[in-house]
Amino acid sequence: MKIVVILGSVREGRLGERVAKWTLAEAAKVEGFELKLADLKELALPVFSDALTPGMRQEPYAEPAARAWSEVMAWADGFIFVTPEYNHTVPGALDNALDYLWRELTDKPAAIVSYSNGPMGGARAADHLTAMLTYMKVLVSGVASVGLADKNIDEAGALLVAGPERALAAALTRLVKLGSLPK
C-alpha cells in the first residue's frame, strides 16, 4: 500500500520534523507499506488562486510545485497527515495544499497525527482536519495526538511517553482495512 506522509507545517523551528520522523518509523512497522514523505515546506506551493476548482480540473497543473503535489498525492493509496495546531486549527500551508486537491484524495483512507506544545496535542487541529477531509470524501481512520511535543519527542524523532504509539497503530490498522474496501 503506497502511503504519503504529509508534513503540514512550514514554520522555521517547527517540531513537525521530529513528529514526522516518529510517524514514519511507526508506519514502517506496517507490513506492505511503501512510504513517501511530502514536506510542504520543501514543496513551496503558491497560494491557490486557480479559477477552476480542483474537482472541475481536467488537465494537470501548469505550475511545477502544484503538479508535483498533485502527482504524489494521486500516486498514493492512503495518507498520514502530520499537523500542528496553530490558532486552534491546521496551519495555513496545509489548508492551502488541500485546496489544490480533489480527485487525488477521494475515497482514499487517511490517518492524522496531531501535535502541539500544549497538553491537548493538537486535538482541535485534528478535529478541523477530519472535517475538511471528510468533506473531500477521504475516509479518516483515526487520530494520534502528541501533547507537549517539544518535551515528548526528541530531536531524533523518538517518542518519550506512552500512549500516542497505540493510537497511531490503531489508526494505521484501520487505514489498511479502509484501503481494502471496494471503490
PyMOL commands that set and color helices and strands:
alter all, ss='L'
color gray80, all
select helices_A, chain A and resi 16-27+40-43+64-75+92-99+123-135+149-152+164-179
alter helices_A, ss='H'
color red, helices_A
select strands_A, chain A and resi 2-7+34-39+78-84+109-115+139-146
alter strands_A, ss='S'
color yellow, strands_A
deselect
rebuild
show_as cartoon
